[in-house]
Amino acid sequence: MKILSSKLLAVTLSLAFMFGLAGLVRASHPTVELGTAENFAILAGTAISDVPTSTVIGDVGLHPAAGSAITGLTCAGVTGTIYDVDGTFAGACEVEDEPLLNIAKQDLVTAYDDAAGRTPVTTIATELGGQTLVDGTYDSDSTTFTISAGSGPLVLDGGGNPDAVFIFQMDSGATGLVVGPGSEVELIGEAQACNVFWRLNTATIDTAAVFKGTILALTSITVADGAEIEGRLLARNGSVSLINDTITVPTTCVAGDSDDSDDSDDDTSTNDTTPGFPNTGFSNENSTDDLWKLILPAGFIVGLISLYLVRRNRAAQHKQ
């Protein structure tokens, strides 16, 4: 009976540590929170230019430059609101809101710094085309990342976890990301574009590329003709330039392990399909993450208690 009790406690100990470790893995790599910048498909500092006509599904904002530095974009091509600091962008979809833009830029800086500070970092080859990567934070073994069509798509594999987060970091002052003509970023294993982040100095996306993720650029972002982007072009200090492209803010991002995913989808859709009201930075998608934060300490506490009981049981056996 004592042997059976000891084995039962040992099994309990193993299971407890497994749950604790699972909680640690799940909670150790959270997404990058964008705050009020979340609803912006484009956010820039000095200028936004477009060689008509691009399609932008989401909001557009420019700060601190004047609204007159937004050229080429039209209200017909933007599903959301075009925000400026002084009301000098001509169009019915324009809203002058300097305080909002100031907060959004501050949130962008916070997100940029968050992504820059993520560890551990795995160094990988400069050429991302042809690679399949899992949840993690990556930098390059040179001064840039490249994605070339001839090398194949960059495949980001969520491993069945829709909360998988992919962060690419590039500290070089050179162009940190060069996406070649016709190249592609592909998402599999329930990976989502809303959880892919590119933190770098500048970025260029070439003709007809298919790109996923949010670019957090220190300076400027340049997109050539006919690119399709599911993500965001967020430039802290520089410009964003487009040529007949399609930029779509991710609107289907859902947290994993939710029993009421339909309700979650409805909440997300309601929030993102009403243009002109940027996200407050709070989301009901954090409920699953909060659950794992509870599982993590609970698992280790139960494990420690089980370990104590096992040792006490063994000590009692030795005395006998």
N, C-alpha and C positions, 0 to 999 in steps of 0.2 A: 504493500500500500504506500509505503514511504517512497519506494522507487518510482511508482506511478505518479505520486504527487510531485516528485522532483522533475520528472519528464514533462508533466503538464506545465509546471512553472517555467521550464526551459523553453517550451513551445510558446508560451505567453510572452516570454522575454523576446524571443526572435520576432514574433509578429509585431510586438510593440515597436521595436526598433525599425522594422520594415515600414510601418506606417509613419513613424517619425521621419525616416529618411525620405519617404515619398513626399511628405509635406515640405521638407527642406528643399528637395529638387524643384517642386512646383512653385514655391514662394521665393526662390533665390534669384529669379531672373524676371522681374516685372517689366511691363511695357514702359515706354517713355511717355510720360504724361505731357500733353500739349496745351492743356488749359484752354484759354479763349482762342488760341491759334488753331484749334482742332477743326473748325468748320471752314477754314480758309484753304482753298485749292492753291491760291497764289498769295504770298505775302512778301513784300520787298521793301527796300530802303530808299533807293535812289530813282528807280524808273521801272515801268512795266511796258514792254512794247510787243506788238503783235502785227505780223503781216497777214491781213485778214484772209480767212476768218477762222480763228480757233474756237473750239467749244470748251467751255469751262463749266463743269458741274460742281458748284460750290461757290464760296465767297471769294472776293478779291480785295486786297488791301495794300495801301502804300503809305509808309511812314518812315522818316519824317518829310520826305519830298512832297511837293504840292501835287494835287490831283491832276494838274495839266501835264504831268510827266507820265500819265497813263495814256498811251497812244495805240491806236489800232483796235483795241478791244471794243466791243459794242454790247449794249444791253441785250440785244437779240442772241448773242453768243454766250451769255453768262446767265446761268439759272438762278444764281444767288444775288447778293448785293455787292456793288462796288463801293468800298469805303475809301474816303480820302480825308485829309486833315483840314481842307479849306473850301470844299465845295466847287472846285474849279474843273472837275471832270464833268463834261457835258453829257447828261443822259438821265433818263427817268429812274434808272436803277441805282443811281448814286445817292449815298448818304454821307453827310459830313459828320464824322464822329472821331475827333482826335483823341479823346480819353480812351475810347474802346481800342483804337489802334495802338496806343501807347501800352496798354495792358497786354495786348496780343504780342507785341514785340518783346515785352519783358518776359512773357511766358515762353516765347521762342528762345530767348537767351537761356532761360532756366532749363528748357528741354535740351538745348545744345550742350550745355555744361553737364547735364545728367548723362547724356549719351557718351560724352568724352570721358567721364569718370568710371564707366562700367568696367569691371574686372570679374574673372580673369579674361585676358585677351588671347586669342589664338591667331598666330601669324600664318597667313596662307599665301599662295602664289598670286602674283599681280593679275594674271588672266583668270577671271572668274568664269568665263564661258567654258562649259563642259564639266564644271564642278557641281557636285550635289552636297549641300551643306545643311546641317541640323541646327536647332536652337542654339544660339551662342553669340559671343561678341568677337569680331574679327578685325584684324588690320592686315596690311599688305607687306610683303617682303621688299617693296620698293617705295617709290614716292606717289604711287597712284593705284587705283583699281581700274581694270579694263574689262569690258564684256564685248567679245568679238563674235559675230554671227558664225564665222567659219569654225569656231571652236565648239559650237553648240550652245544651248541655253544654259544660264545659271539656274539651277534647280534648288529651291528652298523647301526642305522637307520638314513639315511639322510633326512627323511621327505619330499622327493621329491626335495630336493635342492642338486645339484651335488657339490656345494661349501661348504657343511657342513664339518667342521673340528673337528677331535677328537684327543685330546692330553691327554696322560697318563703320570703322573709325579710320580717319586719315588726317594726320597732323601736318603733313607737308603743306607749304605755301603754294605749291603747284596745283594744277588741276587734279583734284582728288578722285574724280570719277569720269571716265570716258566710256560712254555707251555707244558702240559702233553701229553703223547702218544695218538695219534689219535684225539686230540682235534681240534677245528675249530674256526676260526673267520669268521663270515658271514656278508656280506654287503648287505643291502637292502635300498629301498627308494632313489636310485641314489647315495648313498654313494660311495666314490672312495678310493682305497687303497693309492693313492698319497696324500690324505688329512688325513691320520692316522699316528700319531707319538707316539713313546714310548721313553720317556726320563728317563734314569735310570743308575744305576751303571753297573750291568752285567745282561745278559739274557741267558736263556737256552731254547731251543726249542727241544722237544723230538721226538721220532720216529713217522713218518707218520703224523705229525701235519700239518694242513692247516692254514697258518698264513698270516695276511694282515698288511701292514704298514711298516714305516721306523723306525728302532731301532736306537736311538741316545744313544750310551753307553759310559760311562766315561772310562770303562776299556774293558772288553772282552765279546764276544758273542760265545756261543757254540751251534751247531746244530747237532742233532743226525741223524740216518739213515732215508732217505726217506722222509724228510720233504719238503713241497711245500710252498714257500714264495713268495708272490707278494708284493714286497717292497724293502727295502735296509737294509744291515747289516753294520752299520757305527760305528766303535769303535775308540774313540779318542786316547787312550793311550795303549790299550792292543791288543789282538789277536782275530782273527775270525777263528773258526775251523768248518769244514764241514765233512759229511760222506754221499756221494751219494745223494745229495739234489738237488733241483731245486730252483734257486733264479732268479726272474724276476723283473727288474725295471719297475714300472708302466709307460705305454706309451700311455694310452688312457684317461688321465685326461683332462677333458674339463671344461671350466667355464660355469655356468648356464646362462639362459636367453639370449642366443646368437641366432640371426636369421640366422647366417651363420656358423652353427656348422660344416657343411661339410668342409668348408675352414679351420676351426680351427683344425679339426682332421687331415687334410692334412698337416698343418704346424707342428703339434706335431709329426706326423709320420716321416716327413722328418728330423726333428731334432734328433729323438731318434733312428732311424734305421740305421744311419750312424755311425758305431762303431769307437771309437778312437778319437772323437772330443767332449770333455766334454762341457756341457751346460755353456753358459756365465753367466747365472743367470737372463737373461732378457727374458720375455715371452709376447706374444700377448694375453695370457689368462687374463691379468690384466685389459683389456678394460671394462669388465662388472663391476669389482670392482670399477673402476674409475667412471663409470656412477652412481653407488650407492653413491659414495662420493659426487657427485654433488647433487643428490636428497636429501641427508640428510640435508645439510644447507639450500637448497632451500625450502624444506618442512617447516622447522621451521621459516624461514623468512616470507614465505607466511602466516603461522599460526599467527605470531606476528602481521603482518599487518591486518589480518582479525580480530584479537582480538581488535586492536585499532579502526577499523571501527565500530565494534559492540558497543563498549563503547561510541564512539562519537555519534552513532545513538541513543542510549538509552538516552544520555545526552540531545540531541536535543528534544527527545520526552518529557522528563521531563520539559523542559523549556516551551514547548507548553501547 
